[in-house]
Amino acid sequence: MNNKLILAIAAIGIIAGVVANQYYQQQPTAQTSPAKTPASIKTGGVKTNHRPDYTLKDLEGKLRSASEWDGKVIILNFWATWCPPCRREMPHFVKFQEAYESKGLTFIGIALDDKDAVVDFTDPLGMNYPILMAEQEGLQLAQDYGNRLNVLPFTVIIDRKGNIVKHFSREVSYEDIEEAIKPLL
């Protein structure tokens, strides 16, 4: 994909993310529950709250699949280095991964960005959770997980059975994550 197209998509994403972030900062947290969920995925005409599968490369080039983390509470975060709210929330994720990994929690970052930019950003943070490279293909994956507004950051909480139980179409705080995961651990 040429650089001009990537920059144009990035600019549109920034504008959409800023507008959505401002809107959602004034709204109650977008929540889903197994009984009635706007994040339901249609699979063969049947609605399900089960997380879609994916296989993406990590920063070392190793293929990683969603099923690798079955049985864990997953916080799946779609992000990009050019997204200021994404950048602000990542230090919280590093702290949570450290504090709750032993209880079965795993953060997974899905970067919709260029690999070099991702490496340059994540290296100084001391990332302690997997970062997967989705680049522009990640937009469809985020939609599959319920991101109807195509905003970043977009964070999904998945229970141990693989069900999507909550999502945030905005920047999340430490408190947002703590409140969402405690009942699942």
C-alpha positions in Angstrom: 0.0 0.0 0.0 1.5 3.4 -0.9 2.4 5.9 1.8 0.0 8.6 0.5 -2.9 6.3 0.9 -1.8 5.2 4.4 -1.4 8.8 5.4 -4.8 9.7 4.1 -6.4 6.8 5.9 -4.5 7.8 9.1 -5.7 11.4 8.8 -9.3 10.4 8.4 -8.9 8.0 11.4 -7.5 10.7 13.6 -10.3 13.1 12.8 -12.9 10.4 13.4 -11.2 9.2 16.5 -11.0 12.7 18.0 -14.7 13.4 17.2 -15.8 10.1 18.6 -13.6 10.4 21.6 -15.1 13.8 22.5 -18.6 12.4 22.0 -18.0 9.3 24.1 -16.3 11.2 26.9 -19.8 12.7 27.5 -21.7 9.4 27.2 -22.0 6.5 29.6 -19.7 3.6 28.9 -20.8 1.4 26.0 -21.5 -1.9 27.5 -22.5 -5.2 26.2 -23.9 -8.3 27.9 -24.5 -11.8 26.6 -28.3 -11.3 26.7 -28.4 -8.2 24.5 -25.3 -7.1 22.8 -24.8 -4.6 20.0 -21.5 -6.3 19.4 -23.2 -9.6 18.3 -21.4 -11.1 15.4 -23.4 -12.7 12.6 -21.9 -16.0 11.6 -23.8 -17.9 8.9 -27.0 -16.1 9.8 -26.7 -17.0 13.5 -26.0 -14.3 16.0 -23.2 -15.0 18.5 -21.3 -13.1 21.2 -18.3 -15.4 20.7 -15.2 -13.7 19.6 -14.2 -13.9 15.9 -11.0 -15.9 15.1 -8.0 -14.2 13.6 -4.4 -15.1 12.9 -1.9 -12.2 12.8 1.9 -11.8 13.1 3.4 -10.4 16.2 6.4 -8.0 16.2 8.8 -10.9 15.8 6.9 -12.2 12.7 5.4 -15.2 14.5 1.8 -16.1 13.6 -0.5 -15.8 16.6 -4.1 -16.9 16.7 -7.0 -15.8 18.9 -7.4 -19.4 20.1 -3.9 -19.3 21.7 -5.5 -17.4 24.6 -8.6 -19.5 25.1 -9.5 -19.9 28.8 -8.1 -16.5 29.7 -9.8 -13.1 30.2 -8.7 -11.1 27.2 -8.5 -7.3 26.8 -8.2 -6.8 23.0 -7.2 -3.3 22.1 -7.2 -1.9 18.6 -4.8 1.0 18.4 -2.3 3.0 16.3 0.7 5.1 17.1 -0.8 8.2 15.5 -3.8 8.1 17.9 -3.2 10.2 21.0 -5.9 8.5 23.1 -4.4 5.1 22.2 -0.9 6.3 23.3 -2.3 7.6 26.6 -4.0 4.4 27.7 -1.2 1.9 26.9 0.8 2.5 30.2 -2.4 1.5 32.1 -2.5 -1.7 30.1 1.2 -2.5 30.9 0.4 -2.1 34.6 -2.7 -4.3 34.4 -0.9 -7.0 32.6 1.7 -7.1 35.3 -0.9 -7.0 38.1 -3.4 -9.5 36.7 -1.5 -11.9 34.5 -1.2 -14.5 37.3 -5.1 -14.4 37.6 -5.6 -15.3 33.9 -5.7 -11.9 32.2 -4.0 -11.1 28.9 -3.9 -7.9 27.1 -3.5 -8.1 23.3 -2.7 -5.0 21.3 -3.7 -5.1 17.6 -1.9 -2.3 15.8 -3.4 -0.7 12.8 -0.2 0.9 11.8 3.2 0.5 10.2 5.5 -2.1 12.0 8.4 0.3 12.2 6.3 3.0 13.9 4.8 0.4 16.3 8.3 -0.9 17.3 9.6 2.6 17.8 6.6 3.4 20.1 6.4 0.2 22.1 10.1 -0.5 22.8 10.5 2.3 25.3 7.3 1.3 27.1 8.6 -2.1 28.1 5.6 -3.9 26.6 4.7 -7.0 28.6 1.8 -8.2 26.4 1.6 -9.3 22.7 1.4 -6.7 20.0 -0.1 -8.0 16.8 0.3 -6.3 13.4 -3.0 -5.9 11.5 -2.2 -2.7 9.6 -5.2 -1.7 7.4 -6.7 -5.2 7.5 -7.3 -4.5 11.2 -10.2 -2.2 10.3 -12.3 -5.1 9.2 -11.3 -7.2 12.2 -12.2 -4.3 14.6 -15.6 -4.2 12.8 -16.0 -7.9 13.3 -15.5 -7.3 17.0 -18.2 -4.6 17.1 -16.5 -1.4 16.1 -19.3 0.0 14.0 -18.0 3.5 14.2 -14.5 2.6 13.1 -12.9 4.6 15.9 -9.6 4.2 17.7 -8.9 3.2 20.4 -11.4 0.4 20.5 -11.2 -2.1 23.4 -13.0 -5.4 23.8 -13.3 -7.4 27.0 -13.6 -11.2 26.3 -14.5 -13.7 29.1 -12.8 -17.1 29.6 -15.4 -18.8 27.4 -14.5 -16.5 24.5 -17.6 -14.4 24.7 -17.5 -10.6 24.1 -18.9 -9.1 27.3 -18.0 -5.4 26.9 -16.5 -2.9 24.6 -15.3 0.7 24.7 -15.3 2.9 21.6 -13.2 5.5 23.4 -10.1 5.9 25.5 -10.3 3.8 28.7 -9.1 4.6 32.1 -7.5 2.3 34.7 -10.8 2.4 36.6 -12.8 1.4 33.4 -10.7 -1.7 33.0 -10.6 -2.6 36.7 -14.4 -2.4 36.9 -14.8 -4.5 33.8 -12.4 -7.3 34.6 -12.9 -8.0 38.3 -16.1 -10.0 37.9 -14.4 -12.1 35.2 -11.3 -13.1 37.1 
